[in-house]
Amino acid sequence: SVQLDQNIERVEVDAVYLQIGLIDEFGNYLGQAVVYFVFDCHSRAVSGYKLQIGKGENASSVIDSYRHAILEKDPSIKCPEIENTWPM
């Protein structure tokens, strides 16, 4: 059983540049992938994330990653293969 601290006091965001190019279903190049992760500083658990396509670190992507971390996750959009919950 996992016990969660409901009083998350501090989180940090970090971006990872994946050295892969993404293409759409028609073969058009979309750009490089950047993934933002929001970490709880105490437990180092991932509380949220955001995938951005294109160069640079956008403030809007950082804000979206915080939104994903803070807002409740919708269980209906979860992949059917995943059996675990994401209570953060």
All heavy atoms as an XYZ file, in Angstrom:
698
protein
N       0.842     -1.172      0.000
C       0.000      0.000      0.000
C       0.889      1.237      0.000
O       1.829      1.341      0.777
C      -0.906     -0.082      1.207
O      -1.182      1.161      1.746
N       0.573      2.183     -0.858
C       1.353      3.410     -0.979
C       0.663      4.498     -0.179
O      -0.533      4.714     -0.304
C       1.471      3.843     -2.455
C       2.185      5.164     -2.571
C       2.164      2.771     -3.267
N       1.424      5.173      0.660
C       0.880      6.270      1.445
C       1.345      7.579      0.819
O       2.535      7.788      0.622
C       1.379      6.153      2.880
C       0.567      6.940      3.858
C       0.993      6.615      5.269
O       2.124      6.217      5.513
N       0.083      6.782      6.186
N       0.404      8.439      0.503
C       0.733      9.677     -0.184
C       0.660     10.856      0.772
O      -0.224     10.935      1.607
C      -0.231      9.926     -1.340
C      -0.188      8.897     -2.442
C      -1.274      9.179     -3.448
C       1.160      8.914     -3.115
N       1.601     11.772      0.636
C       1.581     13.009      1.390
C       0.672     13.981      0.655
O       0.951     14.373     -0.462
C       2.998     13.561      1.505
C       3.070     14.836      2.319
O       2.043     15.209      2.920
O       4.148     15.432      2.354
N      -0.430     14.355      1.276
C      -1.390     15.248      0.645
C      -0.943     16.700      0.681
O      -1.553     17.554      0.080
C      -2.755     15.100      1.330
C      -3.333     13.711      1.210
C      -3.586     13.298     -0.223
O      -3.964     14.123     -1.057
N      -3.376     12.042     -0.534
N       0.123     17.019      1.406
C       0.599     18.390      1.536
C       1.880     18.588      0.745
O       2.943     18.774      1.308
C       0.832     18.735      3.011
C      -0.439     18.625      3.810
O      -1.489     19.038      3.356
N      -0.341     18.061      4.990
N       1.770     18.549     -0.551
C       2.943     18.775     -1.386
C       3.306     20.250     -1.278
O       2.520     21.126     -1.614
C       2.670     18.376     -2.846
C       2.409     16.880     -2.920
C       3.834     18.775     -3.737
C       2.034     16.398     -4.301
N       4.502     20.512     -0.792
C       4.914     21.890     -0.550
C       5.739     22.473     -1.681
O       5.729     23.673     -1.897
C       5.709     21.965      0.748
C       4.882     21.637      1.969
C       5.668     21.740      3.257
O       6.795     22.276      3.228
O       5.155     21.277      4.269
N       6.474     21.637     -2.392
C       7.362     22.164     -3.427
C       7.477     21.171     -4.564
O       7.656     19.973     -4.347
C       8.735     22.418     -2.819
C       9.695     23.062     -3.775
C      10.995     23.414     -3.092
N      12.040     23.323     -4.079
C      13.299     23.136     -3.806
N      13.689     23.024     -2.558
N      14.184     23.060     -4.757
N       7.383     21.680     -5.775
C       7.590     20.870     -6.970
C       8.606     21.573     -7.851
O       8.832     22.769     -7.731
C       6.276     20.621     -7.748
C       5.288     19.818     -6.948
C       5.668     21.917     -8.234
N       9.227     20.805     -8.723
C      10.177     21.345     -9.690
C       9.825     20.804    -11.063
O       9.323     19.697    -11.199
C      11.606     20.940     -9.333
C      12.111     21.545     -8.057
C      13.523     21.107     -7.701
O      14.069     20.223     -8.398
O      14.049     21.639     -6.717
N      10.128     21.606    -12.087
C       9.894     21.201    -13.476
C      11.234     21.058    -14.163
O      12.127     21.885    -13.989
C       9.042     22.249    -14.223
C       8.869     21.857    -15.679
C       7.695     22.412    -13.567
N      11.375     19.994    -14.936
C      12.579     19.788    -15.720
C      12.169     19.362    -17.120
O      11.171     18.661    -17.295
C      13.468     18.724    -15.071
C      14.902     18.788    -15.558
O      15.237     19.712    -16.322
O      15.694     17.921    -15.170
N      12.913     19.790    -18.110
C      12.619     19.458    -19.506
C      13.676     18.501    -20.031
O      14.858     18.613    -19.707
C      12.593     20.715    -20.359
N      13.233     17.557    -20.848
C      14.117     16.583    -21.476
C      13.950     16.720    -22.986
O      12.833     16.631    -23.507
C      13.770     15.142    -21.043
C      14.611     14.137    -21.785
C      13.907     14.972    -19.550
N      15.052     16.964    -23.681
C      15.034     17.041    -25.146
C      15.339     15.654    -25.689
O      16.426     15.118    -25.475
C      16.085     18.026    -25.646
C      15.725     19.454    -25.387
C      15.926     20.021    -24.140
C      15.177     20.240    -26.393
C      15.586     21.346    -23.897
C      14.842     21.557    -26.162
C      15.049     22.102    -24.915
O      14.710     23.399    -24.679
N      14.370     15.071    -26.373
C      14.577     13.760    -26.975
C      15.178     13.961    -28.358
O      14.668     14.747    -29.159
C      13.265     12.998    -27.062
C      12.545     12.792    -25.725
C      11.226     12.084    -25.955
C      13.416     12.011    -24.766
N      16.251     13.284    -28.630
C      16.961     13.443    -29.897
C      16.315     12.580    -30.981
O      16.970     11.775    -31.633
C      18.439     13.084    -29.721
C      19.165     13.993    -28.765
C      19.163     15.436    -29.249
O      19.370     15.719    -30.423
N      18.914     16.355    -28.334
N      15.012     12.782    -31.124
C      14.271     12.095    -32.184
C      13.407     13.129    -32.896
O      12.976     14.110    -32.310
C      13.382     10.951    -31.637
C      12.379     11.487    -30.599
C      14.223      9.841    -31.046
C      11.344     10.493    -30.171
N      13.178     12.916    -34.150
C      12.275     13.764    -34.908
C      10.933     13.070    -35.032
O      10.867     11.857    -35.221
N       9.872     13.814    -34.904
C       8.533     13.242    -35.000
C       7.928     13.578    -36.353
O       8.101     14.675    -36.879
C       7.649     13.805    -33.887
C       8.122     13.528    -32.467
C       7.210     14.211    -31.454
C       8.189     12.048    -32.192
N       7.222     12.608    -36.919
C       6.532     12.818    -38.186
C       5.058     12.482    -37.992
O       4.695     11.690    -37.117
C       7.143     11.973    -39.324
C       7.122     10.480    -38.984
C       8.552     12.408    -39.628
C       7.513      9.592    -40.140
N       4.202     13.084    -38.808
C       2.778     12.774    -38.734
C       2.455     11.583    -39.623
O       3.352     10.975    -40.240
C       1.925     14.007    -39.065
C       2.094     14.481    -40.499
O       2.716     13.774    -41.322
O       1.599     15.585    -40.800
N       1.168     11.248    -39.723
C       0.763     10.067    -40.484
C       0.990     10.208    -41.984
O       0.967      9.222    -42.713
C      -0.713      9.728    -40.207
C      -1.703     10.792    -40.614
C      -1.975     11.826    -39.522
O      -1.281     11.849    -38.492
O      -2.875     12.634    -39.726
N       1.259     11.444    -42.464
C       1.525     11.663    -43.886
C       3.015     11.754    -44.191
O       3.406     12.009    -45.322
C       0.821     12.941    -44.356
C      -0.653     12.925    -44.101
C      -1.192     13.746    -43.126
C      -1.499     12.084    -44.798
C      -2.550     13.736    -42.867
C      -2.848     12.065    -44.546
C      -3.381     12.888    -43.577
N       3.863     11.599    -43.170
C       5.299     11.654    -43.363
C       5.895     13.042    -43.242
O       7.080     13.226    -43.497
N       5.106     14.025    -42.843
C       5.611     15.388    -42.672
C       6.369     15.500    -41.350
O       5.894     15.039    -40.312
C       4.460     16.403    -42.673
C       3.688     16.376    -43.963
O       4.265     16.293    -45.037
N       2.378     16.432    -43.869
N       7.524     16.151    -41.403
C       8.340     16.339    -40.204
C       7.686     17.382    -39.302
O       7.368     18.489    -39.735
C       9.751     16.781    -40.587
C      10.659     17.027    -39.410
C      11.149     15.979    -38.661
C      11.011     18.321    -39.050
C      11.980     16.201    -37.578
C      11.845     18.560    -37.979
C      12.317     17.494    -37.236
O      13.133     17.716    -36.157
N       7.463     17.037    -38.028
C       6.827     17.946    -37.082
C       7.830     18.693    -36.210
O       7.576     19.809    -35.802
C       5.862     17.176    -36.177
C       4.717     16.464    -36.885
C       3.908     15.652    -35.890
C       3.846     17.457    -37.621
N       8.950     18.053    -35.911
C       9.962     18.693    -35.079
C      10.477     17.759    -33.999
O      10.132     16.589    -33.944
N      11.298     18.341    -33.142
C      11.916     17.598    -32.041
C      10.954     17.547    -30.859
O      10.187     18.479    -30.624
C      13.200     18.292    -31.627
C      13.972     17.594    -30.549
C      15.231     18.368    -30.181
O      15.388     19.531    -30.510
N      16.114     17.717    -29.466
N      11.016     16.470    -30.080
C      10.158     16.309    -28.906
C      10.858     16.825    -27.659
O      12.031     16.556    -27.433
C       9.795     14.842    -28.720
N      10.108     17.601    -26.865
C      10.566     18.069    -25.565
C       9.508     17.636    -24.560
O       8.323     17.906    -24.750
C      10.728     19.607    -25.517
C      11.245     20.051    -24.161
C      11.634     20.086    -26.631
N       9.915     16.939    -23.498
C       8.984     16.491    -22.475
C       9.305     17.220    -21.181
O      10.456     17.247    -20.741
C       9.065     14.962    -22.256
C       8.024     14.510    -21.245
C       8.903     14.213    -23.559
N       8.289     17.828    -20.590
C       8.415     18.510    -19.304
C       7.847     17.593    -18.230
O       6.750     17.054    -18.388
C       7.613     19.809    -19.305
C       8.085     20.809    -20.315
C       7.673     20.749    -21.637
C       8.938     21.831    -19.952
C       8.096     21.663    -22.566
C       9.377     22.764    -20.883
C       8.945     22.665    -22.181
O       9.373     23.580    -23.113
N       8.579     17.433    -17.131
C       8.124     16.637    -15.998
C       8.040     17.520    -14.767
O       8.938     18.315    -14.512
C       9.090     15.479    -15.709
C       9.097     14.421    -16.770
C      10.116     14.365    -17.699
C       8.084     13.490    -16.844
C      10.141     13.390    -18.681
C       8.087     12.516    -17.828
C       9.122     12.459    -18.746
N       6.965     17.366    -14.003
C       6.805     18.056    -12.725
C       7.048     17.016    -11.633
O       6.366     15.993    -11.581
C       5.393     18.659    -12.577
C       5.249     19.358    -11.238
C       5.103     19.616    -13.712
N       8.049     17.273    -10.776
C       8.416     16.354     -9.709
C       8.044     16.921     -8.351
O       8.266     18.114     -8.095
C       9.937     16.116     -9.695
C      10.460     15.432    -10.911
C      11.053     16.164    -11.928
C      10.373     14.063    -11.034
C      11.551     15.542    -13.054
C      10.863     13.431    -12.160
C      11.455     14.166    -13.167
N       7.523     16.075     -7.471
C       7.382     16.426     -6.064
C       8.777     16.325     -5.460
O       9.437     15.291     -5.559
C       6.422     15.455     -5.372
C       6.424     15.604     -3.868
O       6.576     16.736     -3.376
O       6.271     14.580     -3.178
N       9.259     17.410     -4.843
C      10.643     17.444     -4.345
C      10.892     16.447     -3.214
O      11.995     15.935     -3.082
C      10.999     18.855     -3.881
S      11.114     20.004     -5.252
N       9.892     16.171     -2.393
C      10.090     15.258     -1.263
C      10.173     13.797     -1.721
O      11.114     13.086     -1.403
C       8.966     15.427     -0.240
C       9.037     14.466      0.899
N      10.006     14.550      1.874
C       8.288     13.383      1.199
C       9.838     13.563      2.738
N       8.806     12.846      2.342
N       9.192     13.361     -2.490
C       9.134     11.945     -2.876
C       9.775     11.666     -4.227
O       9.997     10.512     -4.568
C       7.677     11.482     -2.917
O       6.984     12.129     -3.973
N      10.052     12.722     -5.026
C      10.570     12.619     -6.394
C       9.591     11.907     -7.322
O       9.960     11.394     -8.377
C      11.944     11.931     -6.443
C      13.015     12.637     -5.642
C      13.173     14.099     -5.960
N      13.668     14.338     -7.319
C      13.618     15.509     -7.928
N      13.091     16.539     -7.326
N      14.077     15.653     -9.145
N       8.318     11.872     -6.941
C       7.281     11.283     -7.783
C       6.934     12.262     -8.908
O       6.947     13.475     -8.711
C       6.030     10.980     -6.961
N       6.613     11.728    -10.072
C       6.177     12.557    -11.182
C       4.713     12.907    -10.953
O       3.860     12.029    -10.862
C       6.351     11.833    -12.536
C       5.779     12.660    -13.668
C       7.811     11.521    -12.784
N       4.432     14.198    -10.839
C       3.067     14.658    -10.584
C       2.357     15.084    -11.858
O       1.141     15.136    -11.898
C       3.088     15.838     -9.617
O       3.653     15.463     -8.393
N       3.107     15.420    -12.896
C       2.505     15.843    -14.148
C       3.551     15.886    -15.247
O       4.749     15.809    -14.975
N       3.083     16.004    -16.467
C       4.003     16.082    -17.602
C       3.334     16.800    -18.763
O       2.124     17.000    -18.786
C       4.474     14.698    -18.041
C       3.376     13.821    -18.590
C       3.100     13.802    -19.952
C       2.618     13.020    -17.751
C       2.091     13.010    -20.464
C       1.612     12.226    -18.253
C       1.346     12.221    -19.600
O       0.349     11.447    -20.105
N       4.126     17.175    -19.742
C       3.647     17.822    -20.971
C       4.612     17.485    -22.093
O       5.825     17.576    -21.924
C       3.584     19.333    -20.766
C       3.393     20.161    -22.011
C       2.023     20.028    -22.581
C       1.868     20.959    -23.803
N       0.697     20.682    -24.546
N       4.105     17.079    -23.233
C       4.901     16.829    -24.430
C       4.758     18.023    -25.358
O       3.646     18.436    -25.683
C       4.440     15.562    -25.143
C       5.067     15.296    -26.510
C       6.555     15.033    -26.371
C       4.378     14.148    -27.204
N       5.888     18.574    -25.764
C       5.910     19.703    -26.702
C       6.664     19.271    -27.944
O       7.666     18.570    -27.858
C       6.609     20.895    -26.046
C       6.892     22.040    -26.981
C       7.805     23.065    -26.339
O       7.540     23.519    -25.246
N       8.879     23.403    -27.006
N       6.193     19.700    -29.082
C       6.881     19.416    -30.334
C       7.427     20.729    -30.868
O       6.686     21.687    -31.052
C       5.944     18.759    -31.357
C       5.421     17.443    -30.796
C       6.654     18.540    -32.677
C       4.356     16.802    -31.636
N       8.723     20.772    -31.093
C       9.369     21.978    -31.594
C      10.495     22.413    -30.675
O      10.622     21.948    -29.546
N      11.323     23.312    -31.167
C      12.503     23.743    -30.407
C      12.141     24.744    -29.326
O      11.130     25.429    -29.404
C      13.529     24.358    -31.353
C      14.145     23.359    -32.289
C      15.273     23.979    -33.056
C      15.946     22.907    -33.903
N      17.135     23.397    -34.546
N      13.033     24.850    -28.351
C      12.876     25.840    -27.288
C      11.980     25.369    -26.165
O      11.263     24.381    -26.293
N      12.074     26.081    -25.054
C      11.228     25.796    -23.898
C      10.206     26.921    -23.781
O      10.552     28.049    -23.471
C      12.067     25.684    -22.630
C      13.008     24.500    -22.659
C      13.804     24.363    -21.377
O      13.440     24.955    -20.350
O      14.807     23.638    -21.421
N       8.960     26.597    -24.046
C       7.903     27.587    -24.017
C       7.314     27.718    -22.616
O       7.085     26.715    -21.938
C       6.774     27.216    -24.986
C       7.227     27.209    -26.416
O       8.156     27.935    -26.780
N       6.601     26.395    -27.236
N       7.031     28.948    -22.213
C       6.390     29.182    -20.916
C       5.024     28.512    -20.861
O       4.614     27.992    -19.823
C       6.266     30.674    -20.651
N       4.321     28.483    -21.987
C       2.997     27.859    -22.005
C       3.080     26.351    -21.746
O       2.187     25.783    -21.104
C       2.295     28.122    -23.334
O       3.018     27.559    -24.408
N       4.140     25.700    -22.187
C       4.302     24.268    -21.925
C       4.601     24.012    -20.458
O       4.142     23.023    -19.880
C       5.419     23.686    -22.791
O       5.036     23.710    -24.144
N       5.361     24.911    -19.839
C       5.627     24.779    -18.398
C       4.326     24.947    -17.627
O       4.016     24.172    -16.711
C       6.684     25.808    -17.941
C       6.864     25.762    -16.430
C       8.007     25.559    -18.634
N       3.532     25.928    -17.992
C       2.249     26.148    -17.325
C       1.328     24.945    -17.531
O       0.658     24.496    -16.595
C       1.592     27.443    -17.844
C       2.410     28.647    -17.375
C       0.149     27.558    -17.368
C       2.024     29.951    -18.022
N       1.303     24.393    -18.743
C       0.487     23.202    -19.003
C       0.940     22.016    -18.166
O       0.114     21.214    -17.722
C       0.524     22.839    -20.483
C      -0.286     23.786    -21.344
O      -1.125     24.528    -20.792
O      -0.063     23.788    -22.577
N       2.243     21.870    -17.951
C       2.726     20.766    -17.121
C       2.285     20.952    -15.667
O       1.928     19.992    -15.001
C       4.244     20.620    -17.217
O       4.904     21.721    -16.633
N       2.294     22.208    -15.183
C       1.773     22.477    -13.835
C       0.275     22.185    -13.760
O      -0.208     21.619    -12.773
C       2.017     23.933    -13.436
C       3.385     24.198    -12.860
C       4.237     25.117    -13.456
C       3.817     23.543    -11.720
C       5.487     25.374    -12.928
C       5.066     23.794    -11.184
C       5.899     24.712    -11.789
O       7.135     24.954    -11.269
N      -0.455     22.562    -14.791
C      -1.895     22.276    -14.814
C      -2.141     20.775    -14.744
O      -3.021     20.312    -14.025
C      -2.535     22.832    -16.082
C      -2.713     24.322    -16.095
C      -3.319     24.771    -17.422
N      -4.380     23.885    -17.863
C      -5.676     24.183    -17.819
N      -6.054     25.344    -17.389
N      -6.569     23.323    -18.235
N      -1.356     20.009    -15.489
C      -1.515     18.562    -15.472
C      -1.198     17.996    -14.093
O      -1.832     17.044    -13.641
C      -0.628     17.919    -16.541
C      -0.868     16.455    -16.688
N      -0.010     15.523    -16.190
C      -1.888     15.774    -17.258
C      -0.475     14.314    -16.466
N      -1.618     14.440    -17.113
N      -0.222     18.588    -13.411
C       0.148     18.120    -12.077
C      -0.925     18.452    -11.042
O      -1.205     17.650    -10.153
C       1.476     18.733    -11.650
N      -1.532     19.629    -11.171
C      -2.457     20.108    -10.146
C      -3.871     19.570    -10.341
O      -4.534     19.168     -9.386
C      -2.476     21.652    -10.138
C      -1.119     22.172     -9.674
C      -3.588     22.185     -9.254
C      -0.943     23.664     -9.878
N      -4.338     19.574    -11.577
C      -5.718     19.171    -11.834
C      -5.889     17.658    -11.698
O      -4.957     16.886    -11.913
C      -6.145     19.613    -13.231
C      -6.143     21.127    -13.462
C      -6.494     21.438    -14.908
C      -7.110     21.813    -12.518
N      -7.094     17.261    -11.355
C      -7.403     15.842    -11.211
C      -7.317     15.153    -12.572
O      -7.771     15.696    -13.579
C      -8.810     15.690    -10.641
C      -9.178     14.278    -10.300
C     -10.534     14.201     -9.617
O     -10.932     15.176     -8.977
O     -11.175     13.144     -9.740
N      -6.716     13.964    -12.595
C      -6.581     13.216    -13.850
C      -7.909     12.543    -14.182
O      -8.544     11.960    -13.322
C      -5.504     12.133    -13.726
C      -4.059     12.560    -13.902
C      -3.664     13.729    -13.150
C      -2.163     13.933    -13.088
N      -1.795     14.882    -12.083
N      -8.311     12.629    -15.435
C      -9.556     12.018    -15.891
C      -9.311     10.537    -16.165
O      -8.551     10.203    -17.075
C     -10.033     12.734    -17.152
C     -11.355     12.213    -17.669
O     -11.966     11.342    -17.017
O     -11.800     12.695    -18.724
N      -9.942      9.654    -15.401
C      -9.680      8.213    -15.613
C     -10.174      7.695    -16.961
O      -9.709      6.670    -17.430
C     -10.420      7.535    -14.459
C     -11.384      8.538    -13.951
C     -10.866      9.894    -14.317
N     -11.082      8.417    -17.628
C     -11.607      7.936    -18.907
C     -10.600      8.088    -20.045
O     -10.730      7.435    -21.072
C     -12.899      8.672    -19.261
O     -12.632     10.037    -19.512
N      -9.566      8.941    -19.886
C      -8.580      9.113    -20.952
C      -7.358      8.223    -20.766
O      -6.437      8.262    -21.544
C      -8.137     10.585    -21.080
C      -7.483     11.082    -19.804
C      -9.291     11.471    -21.470
C      -6.836     12.448    -19.924
N      -7.358      7.421    -19.714
C      -6.244      6.523    -19.442
C      -6.226      5.386    -20.474
O      -7.273      4.919    -20.902
C      -6.394      5.948    -18.032
C      -5.223      5.120    -17.577
C      -5.388      4.707    -16.133
C      -6.401      3.603    -16.037
N      -6.417      2.941    -14.745
N      -5.055      4.966    -20.861
C      -4.923      3.849    -21.793
C      -5.515      2.590    -21.174
O      -5.306      2.319    -19.990
C      -3.454      3.607    -22.131
S      -2.691      4.966    -23.003
N      -6.245      1.800    -21.921
C      -6.873      0.607    -21.351
C      -5.872     -0.439    -20.869
O      -6.209     -1.263    -20.028
C      -7.732      0.061    -22.499
C      -7.241      0.722    -23.732
C      -6.557      1.990    -23.333
N      -4.627     -0.394    -21.372
C      -3.622     -1.370    -20.942
C      -3.091     -1.088    -19.538
O      -2.514     -1.949    -18.898
C      -2.426     -1.393    -21.908
C      -2.771     -1.657    -23.348
C      -3.154     -0.386    -24.102
O      -2.601      0.686    -23.805
O      -4.032     -0.466    -24.964
N      -3.261      0.139    -19.058
C      -2.721      0.524    -17.757
C      -3.692      0.109    -16.663
O      -4.880      0.451    -16.706
C      -2.461      2.046    -17.705
C      -1.427      2.422    -18.760
C      -2.010      2.469    -16.314
C      -1.203      3.916    -18.884
N      -3.185     -0.601    -15.689
C      -4.039     -1.102    -14.608
C      -3.931     -0.262    -13.339
O      -4.831     -0.306    -12.506
C      -3.660     -2.553    -14.284
C      -3.886     -3.489    -15.453
C      -3.419     -4.894    -15.162
O      -3.074     -5.200    -14.011
O      -3.419     -5.700    -16.105
N      -2.843      0.495    -13.162
C      -2.639      1.243    -11.940
C      -3.306      2.615    -12.012
O      -3.555      3.144    -13.092
C      -1.145      1.434    -11.668
C      -0.440      0.108    -11.491
O      -0.979     -0.811    -10.917
N       0.767      0.018    -12.015
N      -3.550      3.190    -10.829
C      -4.103      4.537    -10.772
C      -2.979      5.537    -10.627
O      -1.845      5.180    -10.329
C      -5.054      4.682     -9.575
O      -4.326      4.429     -8.373
C      -6.218      3.727     -9.676
N      -3.290      6.802    -10.829
C      -2.308      7.874    -10.687
C      -2.903      8.905     -9.740
O      -3.511      9.880    -10.168
C      -2.000      8.480    -12.033
C      -0.819      9.383    -12.061
C       0.031      9.673    -11.034
C      -0.347     10.112    -13.183
N       1.008     10.532    -11.444
C       0.797     10.826    -12.762
C      -0.766     10.249    -14.481
C       1.508     11.649    -13.613
C      -0.059     11.065    -15.321
C       1.057     11.745    -14.896
N      -2.762      8.690     -8.425
C      -3.458      9.542     -7.458
C      -2.850     10.911     -7.259
O      -3.419     11.729     -6.549
C      -3.376      8.721     -6.175
C      -2.122      7.945     -6.319
C      -2.005      7.632     -7.778
N      -1.700     11.208     -7.821
C      -1.047     12.501     -7.559
C      -1.794     13.613     -8.260
O      -2.181     13.472     -9.371
C       0.392     12.486     -8.065
C       1.163     11.295     -7.691
S       2.074     11.672     -6.237
C       2.911     10.148     -5.967
